[in-house]
Amino acid sequence: MLIACPHCGPRDLAEFTYQGDANRTRPDPASADAAAWEAYVYDRVNTAGRHREYWQHAGGCRAHLIVERDTLSHEIFAVTMARTKREPAR
Amino acid sequence: MAEYSLLSLARNALSGNRDWKPAWRKPEPKPQYDVIIVSGGGHGLSTAYYLAKEHGITNVAVIEKGWLGSGNVGRNTTIVRSNYLLPDNVRFYEHSMKLWENLSHDLNYNVMFSQRGILNLAHTPGQMDEFARRGNAMRHEGVDAELIVGAEAVQKLVPGLDTSRSARFPIVGGLLQPRAGTARHDAVAWGYARAADRRGVDIVENCEVTGFLREGDRIVGVATTRGEIRARKVAIAVAGSTGRVMKLAGIDRLPIESHLLQAFVSEALKPVLHTVLTFGAGHLYASQSDKGGLVFGGDIDGYNSYAQRGHLPVVEDVASEFVAMFPGFSRVRLLRSWGGIMDMSMDGSPIIAAGPLPGMFLNCGWCYGGFKATPASGWCFAWTIAREEPHPLNAAFTLDRFQRGILIDEKGQGATPRLH
């Protein structure tokens, strides 16, 4: 699998670290809403198909990325910087 | 009389083996059952068997999308063990071990359970301390464990292993569970299927669940490619497909990620490895099948996948680890590799519980240790379904333990499924 890092171009999977489901929203750090924290820490959409997920280009520019990838075919549709995260999609 | 006996084998041999009955019927699904089990893998079939045997509930359908045993029950590396650290885990898996020890007799079907032992190798004094702790925890629960101290003692147990000081990761000892071993995984599926069928359970193959029937909040059956089937209780045991199936019931998020695990088998060799062996300086588990092939596996691929086929970095990884242990295997050829979808939970432990919707029961989160759990998983799930309350053995394996902060994290990795 090749991931096209926005800074470095297409690079081998081995350079990247997987960081999981990007369809989650971190609650306000001051929030004491236990259910929201539980959902953020433990619950996953686990989609069969198009899945938005975090990767870090740990063996390269170290940027945190959001990759949209098909979990059935491993086709990659989009790679964006994690800091430009959109609202979570299903 | 038992279906398979010396007498029946002799009689059928004389009649040219033409009179054997099929191991299970191919019934049309009835419109209504007491319990529907989705689907026909190891855990679903054992659940059906124990519902019939232990609880007298025989009006049961097992609904399988493909053919019976086409998923992970036929894709694993067949290892059976109960060498866990945490009390909830060691008790549960030891119950499974005890069921395994009598399984061929119980099912009247030879599952080829072979208690050849499992040896976890240690390469550092720190690992030896950890193994001593785990071994003591096991013995405290009445499970057999032996600390093997020194490379010479390991050499006696596994002669082909590189136990020299010049090995890439010199071996200093290990933890042995003598009662652990392997079983013929297909036979486990077929044995449970036949035994459940003979007690009246309908096993419906080629029947995919496409939705759930509801009355208000309550699940009252399933819509399938072969029509609607109703039941008072619907039990889900679909391993790596848990996310997909639960979405059909409107449950969008669960503490589960589906990941891909590969397994490998080499060409057949003469007997060379007579225990199950795990490498302690990486992640590799290996045994030799009765046919002679070296059966082994390692880490999951490391990112969400439903692909049922793996990537090459793991192949390189496991092969290099195997050769680090056994330099003599460097020219052994790989025969086949394949992949299965694992339901990785957020703490590495399973979920066997009623819910999350009324009328529904959920069995998932087996990570990649589901095969050894097959008997106890079905036994506990059947109890939970029949009595609508958990048995003490699975009382800790709830779905809401993540909300309540009572996690069972054997490895202490936190909510990072790719590391469990």
Interface residues (C-beta under 8 A of the other chain):
Chain A: M1 L13 A14 Y18 G20 D21 A34 A35 E38 A39 V41 Y42 D43 R44 V45 N46 T47 A48 H51 E53 R69 T71 L72 S73 H74 R90
Chain B: S241 T242 G243 R244 D252 R253 L254 P255 I256 E257 S258 G302 Y303 N304 S305 Y306 A307 H311 P313 M346 F402 Q403 A415 T416 P417 R418
